[in-house]
Amino acid sequence: MLNKNQIAQRIAQEMKDGYYVNLGIGIPTLVANYIPEGINVVLQSENGLLGMGPFPLEGEEDADLINAGKQTITALPGSAFFDSALSFGMIRAGKVDLTVLGAMEISDKGDIANWKIPGKMVKGMGGAMDLVASAKNIIVAMMHTSPNGESKLLPECTLPLTGVNCVKKVVTNLAVLEITKNGFKLLERAPGVSVEEIKSKTAGKLIVEDNIPEIKL
Amino acid sequence: MKKVFANADEALFDIKDGSVIMLGGFGLCGIPENCIASLVKRGVKNLTCISNNAGVDDFGIGLMLRQKQVKKMIASYVGENAEFEKQLLSGELEVELIPQGTLATRCLAAGYGMPAIFTPAGVGTEVSQGKEVRNFKGKNYLLEYAFEADYALIKAWKGDTSGNLIFRETARNFNPLMAMAGNITIAEVEELAAPGELNPDHIHTPGIYVHRIFKGENYEKRIEQRTVTPLNMK
């Protein structure tokens, strides 16, 4: 089984040189720590920065320089600042190559729910609806099941949707899955996790072909 | 026309109960601190506030929520605010949550003199309820209207007496967009320059959009999530 850092590490393998990438809050933020050597990607922060760098050194925090999670960050050499309309303009226009975000539920059709639990949690969608509606390539990082063992990979989302038919790939603590016309296609399984376990914990339609390799980190 | 005011209290002299107010900022970054303090002091009520976030319990718009000055909040993300959640769940506060890019672009449309935009954000979700859907080249888009606001309260880094504005780093966010969208736009700046001191090539918001400007004071610039790389890890 993968922990959160290992999920991020596996997603980082999807990066290609020259990619512009938007990382969501939570596990997706950790992806930045694992970008492979020799691969240059530019991180977009939707509050208005291309070229996001690591957290500042202690004492060098700047209140005017934060990421979309409201964390203090730095801007790398060659970065650019812009307003929120331009930021979502470049997202809407498909300029961002890869979007990584978390989810509460996804469906085997690529629908995603990650912004609201009616009656319990109302935080808002932030930029998630804009991102999922326009991104060319969306990878979701999430736990395969809820803490009480219920599958979060469903035939239909039960929570209010963030976007429909948009997620391309899912990396969970148990598996890497691609979303195809026919449902979740199992690509890789986490070390020590059997195909049977993944089957039993995936409520949506699951396609398993031949031998499923283990995830390599 | 004289645009320069002495302080927030003077610049906000005519804001009345029931006004529709845009407030710039993302989280607590680039928020009009002086304007908010003045609104809190004046106690104007029944406000409709348009802002990406609703502050935190004891700073930003959270200060206005605590005094029950806000009737309706239009925002994209309102986490980190327990008072907000309490008023929302009890029904005291009316809330409209809209996608962040839609919020930004509805400001942009207002400033560009365009009545509406089409965006794919929210198609197939509860955001699309009651909205016109149009298909372009095989993809569905929602029709969203340009905002109308009585006032836009914004924060810039530098400004001049003509109302030209320059923003700093990610404190730009919604500020230049809301500046374009207010019927009356009031800008507070850290540095107020004389004409000619700012390079015209560096201006983000031309003064035509700014009706009132004043030099703010005592900026707290609170950091919401202080994250650092420890010195020994350099």
Interface residues (C-beta under 8 A of the other chain):
Chain A: S45 E46 N47 G48 L49 P54 F55 P56 L57 E58 G59 E60 E61 D62 A63 D64 L65 I66 N67 G69 K70 Q71 T72 I73 A75 F81 F82 D83 S84 A85 S87 F88 G89 I91 R92 D111 V122 K123 G124 M125 G126 G127 A128 M129 D130 A133 S134 P160 L161 T162 G163 V164 N165
Chain B: F26 G27 L28 C29 G30 N52 A75 S76 Y77 V78 G79 E80 E85 L88 L89 V95 L97 P99 Q100 G101 T102 L103 A104 T105 C107 L108 T119 P120 A121 G122 V123 G124 T125 E126 V127 W157 F167 R168 E169 T170 A171 R172 N173 F174 N175 P176 L177 H204 K221 R222 I223 E224 Q225 R226 T227 V228 T229 P230 L231 K234
